[in-house]
Amino acid sequence: MIQADFKSRLKNVCRHLSHKDSGRSTISPAGMASSSGGITLKYQDSIPKYPVPPLHQTLQKYLRHYQPYVSGEEFDRAKKVVENFGKPGGTGELLQQKLEERRDSTENWLSEWWREGFLKQRSPNVLHSAPGSLMYPQPFRGVDEQTDYAALGIAALASTVSLLARRQFPPAELRGRPLCMDQYYTSVCSCRVPGRPMDSVFYHPIDRHDFFRHIVIIRRNHFFKLDILDEERLPLGLSDILEQLKIIVEKSREPALPVGLLTAQDRDSWADAYTTMKEDPTNAQSLLDIQSSAFIICLDDTKDFSDIKRKRQHDHRWLLCGGRSTENAGNRWFDKTFMISIGTNGECGIYGDHTMADGALVGAISDSVTKFMEEMDTGEEPNPRSLPPPKELEFVLTDDLIHAIEKTGEQLDRILDGYQIMEQKFKSFGKTLMKSYGLHPDGFVQVAIQLAYWRIHSWLPVVYETSSLQGFKLGRMDHLRPVSVESAEFVKTMEDSTVDPGRKLDKLMSALQVHKDLNAVSKAGQGAERHLFGLQRIAEENNVDASEFFQDQSWEKMSRVNIRASTGVGSMIKLTMSPVRYQPCTTGMWYSIRDDHLMISMNIMEGRSVLDLRQFMDALCVSLQDMMELASAAQKHKL
C-alpha cells in the first residue's frame, strides 16, 4: 500500500485542485471513458472538410478589415486593386480554381501549409514562437513533494494516453458539435526534428499496433526513459510510477551537461549539430527515445521568493524556457510537442512546439488530467511491482557539440534578458457582470484593447486574434481581425465628450455584435484570413504572378501586426504566453475571462515595440472600467 504520509500529501494536492478558477474549458471530453462509453473516433468520418469560401465574399471582407485604418482616398485606391484582382477571368479567379482543386484532393487544404509555416522558420523555436501555459501554484515544496506531485500527474496523463491508445477517450465537442480528434493524437509521440532547408516531424500514432509506451523524464539535465503503459496499453499504477521517480531522483543528484540547450539554437545550427549527433549510434537511439516518447516531464530545481514581483518574473521566464542557461534552460527539449515542467516550489507549466498542436488542446487536456487527479483513488493503490529501473539516455558529445551548448546558453540568456513580460489580475469584474448587461465578453475585451491603444497613440492597432478550426477535419487555427469599422467608430465616439452616453453605448453594442459575427463566420469556415493565405500559397506553388494584390501597400499594412491578442481556456491555467519575436514590433497578449475577474499577460521584445507594457496595461484596465461604467450608467438610465 502507499505510505500514509504520501497519501496525506496527495490528499492535500487533490483538495487544492478543486480551488481553481471557475469555468472549465468549453472544449470538453467527458474526461473518463466509463462515463460516456464513447469511442474516440466515432464521429471522425462525419466531421466536415474545411471549405474554401467564395472569392468575392473574402475580398469584400478584406476591404472591410482595411477600411478602419485609411482615408477615403486610400480606401478607394485599394478597392480598385481588389476589384482588378477579383474580376472575371482575373488572377484571383485562377487561384480560386486551383485552391478549390486542392480542397477536393486533400483532407484539409490548409493543414499541410500550416505545419510548413512553422517548419520553415529558421529562428530558434524557444522564445520566438512556441507558447507556454502557467498553471495555478500548487501546494507542494521540496523534492519529495515535487516527486509525489509528479507521480500523480504522470499517472493521470498515463490514463489519458491509455484511453487514446485504446480509442476509449471520449470524443471532444464544442456546444454539441463534434470536434476533430486528430490533434489529441498528433500531440502524443511526436516531435519536431531539425533539418535544412526546413524541419520535419517525427510522429508515431499511439493507437498503432507497434506503439511506443514510454515518456522521458529530465532532471538536472539527465534524461530517463520511463514506461507508463504495459503491453495491453493499460497505465502503470501510481505506486509504480512513484518508485520509478525515486530511482530517477537518486540517479540525478549531480547535474549533467545541459544537452537540451542544443534545441534552443537557430534551426540551421541545430540541424547541423543534430546531423553530427546522429552519426553516433548511442546518440541516435537516445534521440529516437526522446522523439518517440508520449510526452516529457521536466523536474526542475526552482527558487523560492518572498517578494511577489520577483516570484512572478521568475515564473514567467521559467515557463518560457526554464530560466537562464545556469538554471533550468538545459533541462528541456524544446522540439517536443507536449512537455510539462514541475518545479520544487509549486510551479507547474505546459510548454509545446506549435507545429502539431494548438493552444485550445492544452486547455482541454489540462482539464481532463485535472479531472483524473481529482477522482483518482489513492487509498487502494497496491504495492509497487518489481519493474526494471528507468533507462538513462546517454549522449556522446564532441568538443564542437560541447562548445555549441555553451554558446547557445549565452545566446539564450541575451534574448531572455531582452524580454519584457507582465501579468495583471483585473479584479473589478468578469464575464458574469458583462453578460448581465448583454455584453459579449470576448468582444468587450478586444474593443477595450483598441480603445486603450488609441488613447496612447491616437491610431488603431493592427490586431490578430486566434480562433480554433477544430470543428473541421484536421482543423487548426484561424486568424480574426477584431478591428472593424464599427469598433473604430465606437473608439472615436467614446473619446468625444460631446456625444451622449446612450449613443456611445449603441456604438459599443454594434461593435460587439460585429465581433460576435466575426467569430461565428470563422467557426463556419468562412473567415477571410486563411482563405487569403491559401490564395497566396497556391500562387507561389504554381508560379502565378499575384504581386498586384499580395505586394500592394494595403496587404503590407495589414501584414504588420501590432498586437496578437487571444483568449485562453482551461480552468487550471493561470496565464499563457506566446512569444512573437519572429514578427518585429508585435506585442503578444493573452487574456482569460473568468466569472469575476480577468487574467491578462503581455510580452514584447525590448526595442522592438512602440508599446510600454506598463502604460498599455494601465490603459487597458482603465478602458475596461470606462466601458463597463458606460454600460452600467445606460442601464440605470433605462430603469
Secondary structure, DSSP 4 states (H G I P E B T S, - for coil): ---HHHHHHHHHHHHHHTSS-S---SSB--S-HHHH---TTTTGGGSPPPP---HHHHHHHHHHHHGGGS-HHHHHHHHHHHHHHHSTTSHHHHHHHHHHHHHHHSS-TTHHHHHHHHHT--S-STTTT--EEEEPP-S--HHHHHHHHHHHHHHHHHHHHHHHHTT-SPPPEETTEE---HHHHHTSSEEEE--SSS-EEEE--TTSTT---EEEEEETTEEEEEE-B-TTSPBPPHHHHHHHHHHHHHHTSS----GGGGGGS-HHHHHHHHHHHHTSHHHHHHHHHHHHSS-EEEE------SSHHHHHHHHHHHHHHSSSTTTTTTS--TTBSSEEEE-TTS-EEEE--SSS--HHHHHHHHHHHHHHHHH---TTPPPPP--PPPEEP-----HHHHHHHHHHHHHHHHHHHTEEEEEEEE-S--HHHHHHTT--HHHHHHHHHHHHHHHHHSSPPPEEEEEE-TTSTT--EEEE----HHHHHHHHHHT-TTS-HHHHHHHHHHHHHHHHHHHHHHHTT--HHHHHHHHHHHHHHTT---HHHHTSHHHHHHHS-SEEEEE---TTEEEEE---TTSTTPEEEEEEE-SS-EEEEEEEETTS-S--HHHHHHHHHHHHHHHHHHHHHHHHHH-
